Amino acid sequence: MAKILVVDDEQESCEIVKQAMGEEHEVLTVTDWLQVSDYIFKHNIDLILMDVKMPGLAGDKLTEVLMKYSKPERPINIVLFSALEETELQQKAKEVNAKGYIVKTFSKNLLRVRINRFLKKFKEE
């Protein structure tokens, strides 16, 4: 069972991920970017779904900071998660060295497939 941390200021997005993944994996959620480091370092997080547009500190900027602490023996696997247009989201993910991106969707099945692909990829690395 993987641990997924959803960082999103919209509670509805957090709930969608919980509903999509909650039976297979443990899903933790935070709605404030200030809580992220506590979760990363206190829990063994396998995947972070990071919203880009958040008040205070944008998720892409937070990702940029967190990736500086990613080590081969303890990687921080961040996937940007946003309703931005796919090409813009893809570019932001590259710029901040995120491991990928997922355009927000309300299809729980599609979301489950995409998240599981990332989890499988991270396990193989």
Backbone torsions as a table, in degrees:
resi	resn	phi	psi	omega
1	MET	NA	122.2	179.9
2	ALA	-86.4	156.5	173.9
3	LYS	-106.5	125.2	-179.6
4	ILE	-115.9	129.9	175.7
5	LEU	-108.5	121.6	176.7
6	VAL	-101.0	123.0	178.8
7	VAL	-112.8	103.7	-175.1
8	ASP	-155.9	131.9	-179.9
9	ASP	-75.9	-10.5	177.4
10	GLU	-97.7	112.3	-178.2
11	GLN	-58.3	-33.4	-179.8
12	GLU	-60.4	-40.9	178.0
13	SER	-64.8	-40.0	177.3
14	CYS	-61.2	-42.9	-179.0
15	GLU	-66.7	-37.0	178.4
16	ILE	-62.3	-43.9	178.4
17	VAL	-65.1	-42.3	178.0
18	LYS	-58.9	-45.0	-179.8
19	GLN	-66.3	-37.2	-178.4
20	ALA	-73.3	-36.2	-170.3
21	MET	-114.8	-12.6	-170.8
22	GLY	-58.6	-27.4	-179.8
23	GLU	-78.7	-29.8	-177.9
24	GLU	-93.5	-33.8	-171.5
25	HIS	-137.3	162.1	175.2
26	GLU	-85.1	123.7	-178.6
27	VAL	-114.2	119.3	176.0
28	LEU	-107.2	146.7	-179.0
29	THR	-132.1	145.4	171.3
30	VAL	-135.4	141.8	-179.7
31	THR	-108.6	2.3	-179.0
32	ASP	-130.9	125.9	-176.8
33	TRP	-60.3	-22.2	-179.8
34	LEU	-66.2	-20.9	-178.0
35	GLN	-86.6	-11.4	-170.7
36	VAL	-60.6	-48.8	-175.8
37	SER	-62.2	-34.8	176.7
38	ASP	-58.7	-45.1	-178.7
39	TYR	-69.0	-41.9	-177.2
40	ILE	-62.5	-43.2	-173.6
41	PHE	-90.3	-15.2	177.8
42	LYS	-96.4	-22.2	-178.6
43	HIS	-121.0	154.1	176.7
44	ASN	-90.4	86.3	-174.0
45	ILE	-83.1	129.1	179.6
46	ASP	-89.4	-30.0	-176.7
47	LEU	-151.6	134.0	174.4
48	ILE	-112.9	121.7	172.0
49	LEU	-94.9	113.3	-171.8
50	MET	-111.4	115.1	173.8
51	ASP	-65.7	144.7	-178.9
52	VAL	-85.4	-47.7	-175.3
53	LYS	-93.4	97.8	178.2
54	MET	-131.9	148.7	177.6
55	PRO	-70.1	149.3	178.2
56	GLY	92.7	-74.5	179.8
57	LEU	-136.2	118.9	-179.0
58	ALA	-61.5	146.1	-177.2
59	GLY	-60.8	-34.1	178.0
60	ASP	-68.0	-36.1	177.4
61	LYS	-70.0	-40.3	176.3
62	LEU	-63.1	-40.4	177.3
63	THR	-60.2	-44.2	179.3
64	GLU	-57.0	-43.6	178.8
65	VAL	-66.6	-48.4	-176.7
66	LEU	-64.1	-35.2	-178.2
67	MET	-64.8	-19.8	175.7
68	LYS	-67.1	-21.7	-179.3
69	TYR	-97.1	-1.0	-179.3
70	SER	-75.1	127.6	-179.9
71	LYS	-122.5	150.1	179.6
72	PRO	-54.7	-36.7	-179.2
73	GLU	-79.0	-18.1	177.1
74	ARG	-145.6	74.4	-176.1
75	PRO	-71.5	149.0	172.2
76	ILE	-105.0	109.2	-175.4
77	ASN	-97.0	99.3	-177.5
78	ILE	-109.1	131.2	175.3
79	VAL	-119.8	122.2	177.8
80	LEU	-69.1	140.8	-172.7
81	PHE	-135.2	105.9	-172.1
82	SER	-154.2	161.7	175.4
83	ALA	-90.4	7.5	176.6
84	LEU	-61.1	160.4	174.9
85	GLU	-59.7	143.2	-172.7
86	GLU	-55.9	-43.3	-178.5
87	THR	-65.7	-37.8	177.7
88	GLU	-67.8	-41.5	179.5
89	LEU	-65.9	-41.4	178.0
90	GLN	-60.6	-43.4	179.4
91	GLN	-63.9	-43.9	178.5
92	LYS	-61.6	-41.0	179.4
93	ALA	-61.1	-42.5	177.5
94	LYS	-63.2	-45.2	-175.9
95	GLU	-60.7	-34.2	-174.9
96	VAL	-105.7	9.2	179.4
97	ASN	62.6	30.1	173.0
98	ALA	-67.4	158.0	-178.0
99	LYS	-79.1	-7.3	179.5
100	GLY	163.9	-165.0	-178.8
101	TYR	-152.4	155.2	173.6
102	ILE	-137.4	124.3	174.4
103	VAL	-74.2	131.8	-178.8
104	LYS	-57.4	136.7	178.8
105	THR	-140.2	153.4	176.2
106	PHE	-97.7	4.2	175.1
107	SER	-85.3	107.4	-178.1
108	LYS	-63.5	-36.1	179.4
109	ASN	-64.6	-45.4	179.0
110	LEU	-64.0	-43.3	178.0
111	LEU	-60.7	-44.9	179.5
112	ARG	-59.2	-45.1	-180.0
113	VAL	-61.4	-47.1	-177.8
114	ARG	-64.9	-44.0	179.6
115	ILE	-64.8	-44.0	180.0
116	ASN	-63.1	-34.0	175.3
117	ARG	-61.5	-44.6	178.4
118	PHE	-64.3	-43.8	179.9
119	LEU	-60.4	-41.9	178.4
120	LYS	-63.2	-44.5	179.8
121	LYS	-60.7	-44.7	-178.3
122	PHE	-66.0	-35.7	179.2
123	LYS	-66.2	-34.1	-178.7
124	GLU	-77.6	-20.4	-177.8
125	GLU	-73.3	NA	NA
